[in-house]
Amino acid sequence: MRLKDKVIIITGATSGIGKALTVRAVAEGAKVLIHGISKEDGQKLLDHLGKSVALCIADLEDLSSPKKIVDCALDAFGQIDAVVNNAASIERSNLQQITPEAFTKTITINLQSALFLVQAAFAHLKKTGGNVLNIGSINAYTGESSLLAYSISKAGLQTMTRNLANAHGVDGVRFNLINPGWILTDREYADQIKKGLPENWPTKLGPENIPFGKMSTPEQLASACIYWLSDESKPFTGSIVDLEQFSIIGRNPEK
Ligand SMILES: NC(=O)c1ccc[n+]([C@@H]2O[C@H](COP(=O)([O-])OP(=O)(O)OC[C@H]3O[C@@H](n4cnc5c(N)ncnc54)[C@H](O)[C@@H]3O)[C@@H](O)[C@H]2O)c1
């Protein structure tokens, strides 16, 4: 058990990568505060995972949510060993379409809420010698033309990770970030259908998109997160870990 008795907050944990990580972290002995916006999806996970998890429903556009999430974790488990900033709004935008309101929404959910969740949890992370794992995206390096605001938010998350790692190593709190490449989550599948790809698109991709012939899965990504959340990765901090099938990060071909 690589996370035995660690209390971990995971945002956006009722679907996709966050859900896969929750299931894997519990299997490794962790207690998880599942954060989400869907009560129904959250309840399903509670039913499945039992006493090792608790649920907190909070919209990250609401600036009071970070404190609410920390309070939920403390009420349920009494301590915080790690925070995973995984939730994100993945709305499409480019230079012509972007509005101030849409830009603010993406930055608030993807970046600002992550910063203030860390601020609210920091004293508790310091007590446990804990860590923060941010889930970025390889879009941080340039990004698809239709993911302008999203890519900017992920670049901000990357700088935030390294800035806080530099500032707070002396406090014994570590900050690392994983930039996933393309992962086949339910949302990603639906997004590509909306963009016009056919229903069987994951099986129709060429080597320029998936050189290993199969899309990466949320479970594979979750598996990699366990090392960074556990004490095995001590004392490494400020790491930007790119997990992609390509050898040249930033290439990210249009789909
Ligand atoms: N799937 C991919 O190809 C891929 C690639 C790179 C990075 N990522 C990153 O991985 C993370 C998880 O993505 P996913 O693919 O599992 O998609 P997902 O949509 O299943 O996960 C995102 C989660 O964020 C939550 N969320 C969105 N807006 C919210 C709000 N206002 N308040 C609270 N929660 C909100 C959603 O409810 C959802 O549970 C994201 O940070 C995403 O940017 C995914």
The ligand as a Gaussian input file, in Angstrom:
#p B3LYP/6-31G(d) Opt

LIG

0 1
 N       -8.324000      13.696000     -21.403000
 C       -7.266000      14.279000     -21.931000
 O       -6.906000      14.040000     -23.096000
 C       -6.452000      15.251000     -21.125000
 C       -5.222000      15.674000     -21.653000
 C       -4.457000      16.575000     -20.933000
 C       -4.893000      17.043000     -19.722000
 N       -6.092000      16.620000     -19.220000
 C       -6.491000      17.156000     -17.931000
 O       -6.916000      16.125000     -17.079000
 C       -7.874000      16.633000     -16.151000
 C       -9.099000      15.746000     -16.163000
 O       -9.690000      15.767000     -17.454000
 P      -10.605000      14.585000     -18.009000
 O      -10.160000      14.315000     -19.390000
 O      -10.659000      13.481000     -17.019000
 O      -12.010000      15.313000     -18.169000
 P      -13.281000      15.394000     -17.208000
 O      -14.186000      16.397000     -17.832000
 O      -13.818000      14.042000     -16.943000
 O      -12.677000      15.983000     -15.853000
 C      -12.753000      17.348000     -15.494000
 C      -13.488000      17.457000     -14.177000
 O      -13.526000      18.839000     -13.804000
 C      -14.805000      19.116000     -13.302000
 N      -15.176000      20.528000     -13.451000
 C      -15.310000      21.242000     -14.609000
 N      -15.774000      22.471000     -14.340000
 C      -15.938000      22.541000     -12.975000
 C      -16.405000      23.543000     -12.092000
 N      -16.845000      24.729000     -12.527000
 N      -16.437000      23.263000     -10.768000
 C      -16.046000      22.058000     -10.306000
 N      -15.605000      21.064000     -11.089000
 C      -15.554000      21.305000     -12.420000
 C      -15.753000      18.253000     -14.127000
 O      -16.982000      18.072000     -13.459000
 C      -14.944000      16.971000     -14.274000
 O      -15.225000      16.065000     -13.227000
 C       -8.150000      18.085000     -16.561000
 O       -7.357000      18.955000     -15.797000
 C       -7.687000      18.119000     -18.005000
 O       -7.297000      19.398000     -18.402000
 C       -6.869000      15.746000     -19.892000

